[in-house]
Each structure stands twice: as structure tokens, then as C-alpha cells.
């Protein structure tokens, strides 16, 4: 069971980092003046920015949870 926690933790950590990086790198396109102008003019761009923000936050949360579960799995394996 403890090895399973370690595997789940590492999986969540990797997936969280990947999702965070995709969302964060896409958000960088809209950070400048041109990005702000395009957001004010296009609802499609605003939706894309909202989706990227959700990916960045969700990926960050998944990575933190994955890190916590990984640490738990490592600590639990050392006790036995």
C-alpha cells in the first residue's frame, strides 16, 4: 500500500508539473501590451486565458499534492 502511495504521488507530481508548465507557458503570450489589447477585444482570447489560468493553478495544486503524497510514501517505506 505504501509503495502505491509513492507511485501515485510521483504520477501526480509529474502530471501536475506538465499541466502547470503548459498553462503557464501559454499565459506568457498574453502578458504584454498586445496580449492585453487582444484580451479586451476578443472573447475567444479571454476564454483561452481563463483556461490557461485554470491549467496553471490546477497543475500547481496537483503537483503540491503529488509532492506531499510522494513524501508520505517515502517516509512510510522507511518505517517498515
C-alpha positions in Angstrom: 0.0 0.0 0.0 2.8 2.4 0.8 4.5 1.7 -2.5 1.2 2.5 -4.2 1.2 5.9 -2.4 4.7 6.6 -3.7 3.7 5.7 -7.2 0.5 7.8 -7.1 2.5 10.7 -5.6 5.1 10.6 -8.3 2.4 10.3 -11.0 0.5 13.3 -9.6 3.8 15.3 -9.3 4.8 14.7 -12.9 1.3 15.3 -14.4 0.9 18.4 -12.2 4.2 19.9 -13.4 3.4 19.2 -17.0 -0.1 20.7 -16.8 1.3 23.7 -14.9 4.0 24.3 -17.5 1.6 24.1 -20.4 -0.8 26.6 -18.9 2.0 28.9 -17.6 3.8 29.0 -20.9 0.6 29.8 -22.8 -0.2 32.6 -20.4 3.2 34.2 -21.2 1.9 35.0 -24.7 -0.8 37.3 -23.2 1.3 39.1 -20.7 2.4 42.1 -22.7 0.5 45.1 -24.1 -0.6 43.3 -27.3 -1.9 40.4 -25.2 -3.9 42.8 -23.0 -5.3 44.5 -26.1 -6.3 41.2 -27.7 -8.0 40.1 -24.5 -10.1 43.3 -24.4 -11.2 42.8 -28.0 -11.8 39.1 -28.2 -14.0 36.8 -26.0 -12.2 33.8 -27.5 -8.8 35.1 -26.2 -10.4 35.8 -22.8 -11.7 32.2 -22.7 -8.2 30.9 -23.7 -6.6 32.9 -20.9 -9.1 31.7 -18.4 -8.4 28.1 -19.4 -4.7 28.6 -19.2 -5.0 30.2 -15.7 -7.1 27.2 -14.6 -4.4 24.8 -16.0 -1.6 26.7 -14.2 -3.4 26.7 -10.9 -4.8 23.2 -11.2 -1.4 21.8 -12.2 0.3 23.6 -9.4 -2.2 22.2 -6.9 -1.8 18.7 -8.3 2.0 19.0 -8.2 1.9 20.1 -4.5 -0.5 17.2 -3.6 1.8 14.8 -5.6 4.8 16.1 -3.7 3.0 15.6 -0.3 1.9 12.0 -1.2 5.4 11.2 -2.5 7.0 12.4 0.7 4.4 10.3 2.7 5.2 7.3 0.6 8.9 7.7 1.1 8.5 8.2 4.9 6.1 5.3 5.2 8.5 2.9 3.4 11.4 3.8 5.7 9.4 3.0 8.8 8.9 -0.7 7.7 
